[in-house]
């Protein structure tokens, strides 16, 4: 990944796209742990990747691991995006303190691990099951919308999603991750 980072600094678009493809989903999941607002997280990711490309020539070449740099950058953007109109002193007392760098690294590693387990579990599904799970949980479509998209009955959609979740149930941590990430 270090080579990809250095190529981005040089202006290589294919390296930028590779970085985007590699980190978009884990960054999204991490963003959802910071703020449970899908649209805010998506907007923050858009800002992150736009700023990354706009500033590619000024990025630090000495970054030990670009993923930590990206996760920290995303966290700062999300915090910047959240409006704090008027904060009372009492509210500040209840705000959590800034995490240490080590705690942030552990959180990032946990999100990356959760993303990898989720991907492995999704890889075990049939194409149809994966597509239905994608539409239902990642795109937040209703069962009726999925039925219409796939020209199937609503009952079929329920059954396919139920079977997919049953198949994934073997890895309870993956189901927990789906519920944690996609619940509002």
N, C-alpha and C positions, 0 to 999 in steps of 0.2 A: 504494500500500500504506500510505502514511502516513495517508491518510484512514480507511482500515479500522482502523488502529491507534488513532487518536483516537476512532473510534466505539466500539471495544471498551472503551476507558477510560470512556466514557459509559454502558456497559452494553448495547450493541446486540448481541443474540444472532446476528442474521444476519451481521454483520461477523465475529463470532467463528467462526461456521461457515465463512465464506469463507476466513478465515485458516487454519483447520484443514484444509480441502480443498486449499488451495494448498500448504501446507508439510508435511503429514503424511509424504508419500512422500520428499521430499528430506531431511527430518529423520531419517527412519528409515534412509535410506542413509548419512547422516553418522554416525548412532549406530553403525551396523555397522562403520564405519571406526575408531571409538574402541574398541569392544568387540564381538567376534564372538560375541554371545550374543543371539539373536533375542528370546527372552522377556524378558531384561533390558532390551533397547532398547524393546520394546513397553511394558513396565511404566514405563520412564522417560518415554516419550512420554505415557502416561496421566497420570502425575504432573505433567508439564509443563503439559498443557492444563487439568488440574484446578486447579493452582496459578495458572495464567494467569487463569482465570475467577474464582477466589476473590479474587484480588488486583487485579482489573481497575481498580478505582478508584484504586489506589496505583501503577499502572504509570507509568514516566517518559514524559512527553509530548514530551520533547525528543530521543527516540531518532531518530538520523539515518536508520537503516534497520532496521526491526523484525526482518528476517531474521537479521541478525548477533546481535541481542539474543536471539532464540529459539535459535539454534545454540549460543551460549555458555551459555545457561541449560540446554539439554539436556546439554551436555558436563558441566556441574557436577553435574547430577542423576545422570548415569551414574557419575561418579566417586564421588559420595556413596553410591550404591547398592552399589558394589563393596566388599565387606567386606575390611578389612585387619586380620586378627586379631592378629598379632604380627609386626612387621616387624624383621628383623635389619638391622644397619648395612650389612652386605655387600649385602643386597638393595637398599637405597636407592642404593648406588653404581651399580647397574645400571639404575635407573629413568631413563627419559628425562626431560630437563628440560622445564619448562613452555614451550610454544611462545609465540613473540611474537604480539602481536595481528595483525600483518601476515601472519604465517604462518597463523594461524587463518583470517583473511579469505580468503586464497588457497585454503586447503583447502575452505572453505565454497563459494567460487565454483566450484571444481572439482567438488564434489559436485552443485551445482545444474546445471552444464553436463552432467555425466554423466546426471543424471536427465532433462534435456530431450532429450538424444540417445536415451536409452532409450525415452522416450515417443514420439519421432518414429519410431523403428524399429518399435515395437509398433503404431503407427498404420498402418503399411504392410501389416500382416498381415490375413488374413480374420478374421471374428468367431470362427470355430471355432478357428483357430490361436491367436488372442489368448487365448481362454478356456482352451485347453489349456496354453499357456505360463503363464498366471496360476495355474492349479491346480498345475502341476508345479513351478515355480520360486518363486512367491510364497507359495503355500500349502503347499508341500512334500508334495504328494500323490504316491503311487506311481502307476505306469502302470496297475496293476490298479484302483486306486480311481477314476482318471479314466475308465477304460473302463466301470466300473459306473455312475458319475455320468452319463455321456453315452449309456449303453446302446449301447456300441460294443465292438469287439474290442480286445484289448490290442495286436494288430498294427497296427490302424488308429491307435491313440493314438501308437505309436512313429512311424508314418509321418507323421502330421500334425505332430508336434513336430519331427521331422527336417526336414521341408519348411519349417517356420517358421524354424528355426535357419539353414537354408540361405539362406532369403530375407534373413535379418538379417545373414548373414555378410559382406555387402557393407560393412557398417560394423563392422569388426573391433573397434573400441573399445567398441561396445555389447556385443558378446559377451564381451569382456574384463570389462566392468562387471558383467554378469550372473554370470559365474564368480566374480569378486572379491566381490561383495555376498552371493551366496547359497551360497558354499562354506563348509563348517564346518571 
